[in-house]
Amino acid sequence: MIHVAVAVIKNPRQEVLVALRRPGSHQGGLWEFPGGKVEEGETVFTALQREIQEELDLSISAAFPFIKISHDYGDKRVLLDVWQVTEFGGTAIGREGQQIQWLPPVDMQEQDFPAANRRIIDLLKLPLEMAITPALKELPALSEYLEKVAAADVKLIQLRQKQLPTAALLKWANHAETLGERLGLKIVLNAPVDLIPMMPGSMGLHLSATELGKLKAPLAKPSFLLGCSCHSRDELRRAEALSVDYALLSPVAKIAKYPAAAALGWSGFAELAADANVPVYALGGLRREDLDIAQSMGAVGIAGISMYP
């Protein structure tokens, strides 16, 4: 298997740098995320720095693991070690004559990329913010909440209503899914794994750390988004092993739910995020203005209850 270091490099407009593979090369004529083979004795980060300097004339000074992807093309097997670059210098140019462009994730078409890159595209299309519903007393309050969050331009919603019995939670989930489709929202339901057969077809599933601990093997999840809550390195590694699409890592700051000693702080968050091969959202005591610092610490985005709508 060929070990490849891959860079996700974003500009201030959240566009991602991609390069066109040369005709005649493996997967030639397709766009790809830049990078190259990890040589013997190199760390992934060192390989990333070398390849990006050689190919694009950019100097990477900081990056965090994003996801690992294994893929078998039939004639070649690859392990993509994908890192999210948070600090770099220089102006990108195709030093090897390759065409490059800055492309918004929403404009990426999977058929234009090698098959091994397509999971990266799916993850890059994750919204930068996740709103988690507060405890609500009645269904009309949920409608009002979703309308307000959509108006605030938040596109990913975790429906978390621990006070509801199963039948009521499923009723609320179906209502949220219908309204969410009209408002352009992606809904994930905070629920036990047992509810998967009863969930609305396109709704995602969010697992608590307790529910995550019950899983013995990755779920077969071809059609829905799967996330989880994590509070430690061990839980993040379990999330990675179970192939979740994202994890919420908390608490970053002191909040009433946890003792002050449990707060990670940004340095603790960055340390755990740097060791996690799964996209991580920062959660706990944050404001919407914290998005930039969260991303600089290795987060894909931020999540919260009280800061929305």
Solvent accessible surface area in square Angstrom, and as a share of the most:
residue,aa,sasa,rsa
1,M,113,0.50
2,I,59,0.30
3,H,59,0.26
4,V,26,0.15
5,A,0,0.00
6,V,5,0.03
7,A,0,0.00
8,V,0,0.00
9,I,0,0.00
10,K,38,0.16
11,N,15,0.07
12,P,132,0.83
13,R,169,0.62
14,Q,59,0.26
15,E,30,0.14
16,V,0,0.00
17,L,0,0.00
18,V,0,0.00
19,A,6,0.05
20,L,45,0.23
21,R,65,0.24
22,R,134,0.49
23,P,119,0.75
24,G,87,0.83
25,S,46,0.30
26,H,46,0.21
27,Q,54,0.24
28,G,29,0.28
29,G,43,0.41
30,L,42,0.21
31,W,37,0.13
32,E,36,0.16
33,F,6,0.02
34,P,0,0.00
35,G,12,0.12
36,G,13,0.13
37,K,110,0.47
38,V,19,0.11
39,E,82,0.37
40,E,180,0.81
41,G,85,0.81
42,E,42,0.19
43,T,85,0.50
44,V,24,0.14
45,F,57,0.24
46,T,62,0.36
47,A,0,0.00
48,L,0,0.00
49,Q,64,0.28
50,R,68,0.25
51,E,19,0.08
52,I,0,0.00
53,Q,64,0.28
54,E,82,0.37
55,E,24,0.11
56,L,0,0.00
57,D,53,0.28
58,L,1,0.00
59,S,64,0.41
60,I,7,0.04
61,S,75,0.48
62,A,25,0.20
63,A,15,0.11
64,F,27,0.11
65,P,18,0.11
66,F,5,0.02
67,I,11,0.05
68,K,95,0.40
69,I,17,0.09
70,S,75,0.49
71,H,54,0.24
72,D,85,0.44
73,Y,50,0.19
74,G,69,0.67
75,D,113,0.58
76,K,67,0.29
77,R,122,0.45
78,V,11,0.06
79,L,42,0.21
80,L,11,0.05
81,D,5,0.03
82,V,0,0.00
83,W,40,0.14
84,Q,13,0.06
85,V,10,0.06
86,T,34,0.20
87,E,98,0.44
88,F,68,0.28
89,G,35,0.33
90,G,60,0.58
91,T,109,0.64
92,A,17,0.13
93,I,89,0.45
94,G,25,0.24
95,R,125,0.46
96,E,83,0.37
97,G,70,0.67
98,Q,23,0.10
99,Q,106,0.47
100,I,40,0.20
101,Q,60,0.27
102,W,75,0.26
103,L,29,0.14
104,P,40,0.25
105,P,19,0.12
106,V,115,0.66
107,D,79,0.41
108,M,1,0.01
109,Q,88,0.39
110,E,65,0.29
111,Q,121,0.54
112,D,58,0.30
113,F,1,0.00
114,P,7,0.04
115,A,37,0.29
116,A,3,0.03
117,N,10,0.05
118,R,80,0.29
119,R,72,0.26
120,I,0,0.00
121,I,0,0.00
122,D,77,0.40
123,L,3,0.02
124,L,13,0.06
125,K,90,0.38
126,L,13,0.07
127,P,32,0.20
128,L,52,0.26
129,E,26,0.12
130,M,0,0.00
131,A,0,0.00
132,I,6,0.03
133,T,1,0.01
134,P,47,0.30
135,A,83,0.64
136,L,27,0.13
137,K,200,0.85
138,E,101,0.45
139,L,38,0.19
140,P,89,0.56
141,A,28,0.22
142,L,1,0.00
143,S,27,0.18
144,E,96,0.43
145,Y,12,0.05
146,L,1,0.01
147,E,72,0.32
148,K,103,0.44
149,V,0,0.00
150,A,18,0.14
151,A,91,0.71
152,A,30,0.23
153,D,98,0.51
154,V,1,0.01
155,K,79,0.34
156,L,0,0.00
157,I,1,0.00
158,Q,3,0.01
159,L,1,0.01
160,R,72,0.26
161,Q,3,0.01
162,K,118,0.50
163,Q,91,0.40
164,L,36,0.18
165,P,91,0.58
166,T,69,0.40
167,A,80,0.62
168,A,28,0.22
169,L,14,0.07
170,L,25,0.12
171,K,129,0.55
172,W,16,0.06
173,A,0,0.00
174,N,75,0.38
175,H,61,0.27
176,A,1,0.00
177,E,20,0.09
178,T,96,0.56
179,L,18,0.09
180,G,1,0.01
181,E,120,0.54
182,R,164,0.60
183,L,33,0.17
184,G,49,0.47
185,L,17,0.08
186,K,68,0.29
187,I,3,0.01
188,V,0,0.00
189,L,0,0.00
190,N,11,0.06
191,A,5,0.04
192,P,52,0.33
193,V,30,0.17
194,D,113,0.58
195,L,12,0.06
196,I,45,0.23
197,P,116,0.73
198,M,102,0.45
199,M,22,0.10
200,P,17,0.11
201,G,73,0.70
202,S,57,0.37
203,M,1,0.00
204,G,0,0.00
205,L,0,0.00
206,H,0,0.00
207,L,0,0.00
208,S,28,0.18
209,A,23,0.18
210,T,98,0.57
211,E,26,0.12
212,L,1,0.00
213,G,38,0.36
214,K,123,0.52
215,L,17,0.08
216,K,180,0.76
217,A,59,0.46
218,P,72,0.45
219,L,39,0.19
220,A,99,0.76
221,K,39,0.16
222,P,133,0.83
223,S,85,0.55
224,F,31,0.13
225,L,27,0.14
226,L,0,0.00
227,G,0,0.00
228,C,0,0.00
229,S,21,0.13
230,C,0,0.00
231,H,65,0.29
232,S,42,0.27
233,R,78,0.29
234,D,110,0.57
235,E,47,0.21
236,L,4,0.02
237,R,124,0.45
238,R,82,0.30
239,A,0,0.00
240,E,58,0.26
241,A,72,0.56
242,L,7,0.04
243,S,52,0.33
244,V,1,0.01
245,D,11,0.05
246,Y,0,0.00
247,A,0,0.00
248,L,1,0.01
249,L,0,0.00
250,S,5,0.03
251,P,5,0.03
252,V,4,0.02
253,A,37,0.28
254,K,144,0.61
255,I,48,0.24
256,A,115,0.89
257,K,137,0.58
258,Y,52,0.20
259,P,97,0.61
260,A,58,0.45
261,A,103,0.80
262,A,40,0.31
263,A,34,0.26
264,L,40,0.20
265,G,30,0.29
266,W,53,0.18
267,S,93,0.60
268,G,18,0.17
269,F,0,0.00
270,A,15,0.12
271,E,105,0.47
272,L,17,0.08
273,A,3,0.02
274,A,39,0.30
275,D,55,0.28
276,A,2,0.01
277,N,18,0.09
278,V,3,0.02
279,P,2,0.01
280,V,4,0.02
281,Y,0,0.00
282,A,0,0.00
283,L,31,0.15
284,G,5,0.05
285,G,49,0.47
286,L,18,0.09
287,R,147,0.54
288,R,82,0.30
289,E,125,0.56
290,D,20,0.10
291,L,32,0.16
292,D,111,0.57
293,I,68,0.35
294,A,0,0.00
295,Q,22,0.10
296,S,51,0.33
297,M,53,0.24
298,G,11,0.10
299,A,0,0.00
300,V,6,0.03
301,G,0,0.00
302,I,0,0.00
303,A,1,0.00
304,G,8,0.07
305,I,68,0.34
306,S,114,0.73
307,M,31,0.14
308,Y,8,0.03
309,P,81,0.51
